[in-house]
Structures are given as structure tokens and as C-alpha cells.
Amino acid sequence: MKILKSSQIKEVDAYTIKHEPIASIDLMERAASTITQWITSNVSKKRIIKIFIGPGNNGGDGLAIARQLYSEDFRLEVFILRITEKLSADSEINLEKLQAISQIKITDLKTSDDFPELTSNDIIIDGLFGSGLTRKLDGITKQLVEHINASNTNVISIDIPSGLFGENNQNNDNGSIIRAKYTLSFQMPKLSFMFPKNNMYVGNWDVLPIGLNKDIINDLNSDYYLITKKTIKEIRKGRNKFSHKGTFGHVLMVSGSYGKMGAAILASKACLRTGSGLVSIHIPKSGYSIMQTAIPEAMLSIDWSDIIITSVPDVETYTSLGIGPGIGTKNNTIKALEELFKATKKPMVIDADALNILSIKKELIELIPKNSILTPHPKEFERLVGHYPDDYTRMEKQIEFAVKNKLYILLKGAHTSIACPDGEIYFNSTGNPGMATAGSGDVLTGIILSLLGQAYTPKNAAILGVYLHGLAGDIAIKSKGQEALIASDIIENIGKAYLLI
């Protein structure tokens, strides 16, 4: 799913109105009805709904929603923020329609003295400002946002929380942004939804299709994408009945050290569960009996050292390569990583301690085979690129690093992001906080390595890998819960995840 900037969304609206054709007031009605349907399915009629209306079309959506909810027998009140005498043209039309219903109380908010009391039984619908906002809120508008946030009442924001910018919030005022529990975004999410800092404002979000013209959406350029089930269906490969284990790749995972063989077990098990035909693991001698017992399906390549990785085998016989989980950062291991980079031009998966080595010896970065996939968590990424002041700057650095070095930079976290060598960036839509557990990243490395070995392109291996990993985690929490989830649970649910895509 393409993620467009706020300015582009205006173009899509205008194009839809012209070419469907549909009157702007009717498009507003259609958009409002999707919110109304969501509310009727998710909000009890025992609650009192208080709808806050701003001067633009976001407020017009709120006015239409108020009328529609009244027809569904909801109890509601409407509050119009009067920072201007006139609302937008379509909002004025919807206000006139609402004023014709005498049972709906409409209150103008001109000063803070007009602000209503908010109780725990209320549901607030935030229709103050939409995604076109370009300056931070102040004056009575900021006071109203502070009043709503201080009430701790559940807020449903229309399209975007009021005060939040659609993309870059570096210079925004954190105190003048609505803190929604739910955000119902029209047609597509906003880029700002993808950043950790904005979670406190966006809350849980859903995308509600409103029938905007698909031709113009497809034609508009964007470097931002959300990975969805549709994305995965388009890239996932099938299997031929005459396939054999050689068809699905022979991967090599360089992993483990004394006391950290669990990382090698998790990564290699994930490789096998994801569909690799053959999996070999290069490990120190001390891991031999551990690996033979824990994962008999895998083959072993044994380092001459008992405790650390000091060398790599001939890599040309392997379909794809992965390195990093549990290898440590000893000097001999650093030499082994450099040796591996020089030994092949095949794209590989680089994770964990291999990333820590790169942050210690940054000159090795230029030796990494082009189109390799690096999978840092935020701290590992910061060690690679240096400090960044905010999430948006981090994204810019991620893209810059990917483009400059011709690599895929997969930044782990909620909405794991994949920056590509061409400047595009993909955000994942699966996963949950229960996956923030030891070994989860090793599992992801194994999944992506397996897909790379099955002849997926590095881009598609990364995209399918993060989605499959997150989906397996989502399935796991249904029986384990978020707190009890461990990395092995993710592996055990990879098969079920495949069945859902």
C-alpha cells in the first residue's frame, strides 16, 4: 500500500471529485459513513459521544458523522471551535443539515470558559484538524487540545489526530497534539503513524477505504509503502510438485560462540521452518554436541576454535549467507567477518554482533556485498550512523545509508522499516510488543536468510521476511499472550503464518 504525503492526498481528493465524478459534499458524506460504520460496530450506545469540530473539512466530516450517528440512535453533543466566523463550504452545508435536527445540542467554543466537562463515560470524536495542517496549534486551539488530553477520555480521531503533521513533526509542539486511543485514517495511513514517538498520539489505527480514485494513487510518486497481505500475495512463490531440497537453497549461517549457541539454534531452526532445502551452520567446536542434539536437520561446519568464530568455510557452494547472531566481537571474529566479505559478492544477511563489529570498524562497510540486508535494532543502527534527534531524522539517515552503500537497511521495531538502495522504504504491518524478547531478532535473520536462499530477491526476502515474522508472532500471542511469548514460539508458528498468506 502506497503512503502519500498530505499534499498528494489533496490531489487525490480533487482528482476523484473531478473524474468519478462526485460532488465534494458527497465524497465527504461517503468518508463520514465509513467512520460511522466503525463507531456503530465498536462503541456502545450507552456512551455519550462528544464531537469536536474545527473550521475545515475535517470538521465537516465530524458534522456529517454526528448526523449519521443520530440516525443510529446514539446520544451525542457537538462542539464547534469558533476561531473563524465561517467554516469550509462543505462544512457549512453539513452544519445546516445538523441544525435542522433540534434534538442535537450544538455549542460554539469561543473561549476556554465554553469548554465542556468531560467524563469517563464520554467518547470524544476529534474532528478539529486534518492531515493538511502545516503549523503547530496555539491559543484557544491548543487550550482545547490540552483540555481534551487532560480528561483521559477515550478519543477517536478522524483521519489523523488534530495537531499531528502528516509527515515530519520535528518542530511540532508535543503539548498541542490530540492523544487519540483510535485513529481512523481515510484510504491509507499517514507517514507519521510509522514513528514510535507518535504512537502516544495515534494510538491504534485503522485504514478505512473511501473509494478514492486508484488511477491517480497509482500514478503519484511515493517512496513510502506499507506492507500488507496484498503485497505478500504478489511476491510469494509457489512450489512445483517435482521440486527437491536443492530447489530451495543451501544456506550457511555463521553463528554462535561459547555461551551463545542459542542464537545459532534459533536462527537455523527459523531457516528450516521458513522452507530452506538445506541449512549449514558454521560454529565453534564447543557447539558441536549442542547443535547436533538441538537441531538434527541442520549440517555443521566446525571452526578450529573451541569458543569463537575465527574463519569461514568456502562459501561459493552456498546459495545464501548469514552472519552475526551470537558471534561476539573478538579480534579473530572481526578478521573472519572481513574474510567473508572479501570471499563473495553474494548478498547476505548481516545481524547482531556482525553489526556491532561494523560499528567498531566502519571501514568494513565498503566491503559488504551490494544488496546485502542489514537488520539492526535502533541502538545498533545508532552505533552505525551516529546520534539522531528524532524518528524522522532516523528515517532519513536510514534511507541515506541504504542508498549510499547500496544495501537494504531493515530497522527492527514496531512497523519494522526496510530502506532500499533506490530510496524507497517499506513499513511492516504485522507484529506485536510480545516479540520484544531475546532471540526474536535471530529468528528474523533465519527467516530472511532462508528466503534469500530460495531465490527471492533481497528486497522481496526482506519484505516477506518481516511480514512472516510478525504474523507468526501475532498468531503466537493468541495462545501465549504477549508477556509469555518467547522466540521459539515465533518459530513454531511460521507454518501457520504461511497458511494465512
Beta strands, then each sheet from edge to edge (+ up, - down):
strand 1: 48-53
strand 2: 75-81
strand 3: 105-109
strand 4: 122-127
strand 5: 154-158
strand 6: 182-186
strand 7: 204-208
strand 8: 224-226
strand 9: 250-254
strand 10: 278-283
strand 11: 299-302
strand 12: 320-323
strand 13: 348-350
strand 14: 373-374
strand 15: 408-411
strand 16: 417-419
strand 17: 425-427
sheet 1: 3+ 2+ 1+ 4+ 5+ 6+ 7+
sheet 2: 8+ 17+ 16- 15+ 14+ 13+ 12+ 9+ 10+ 11+
end
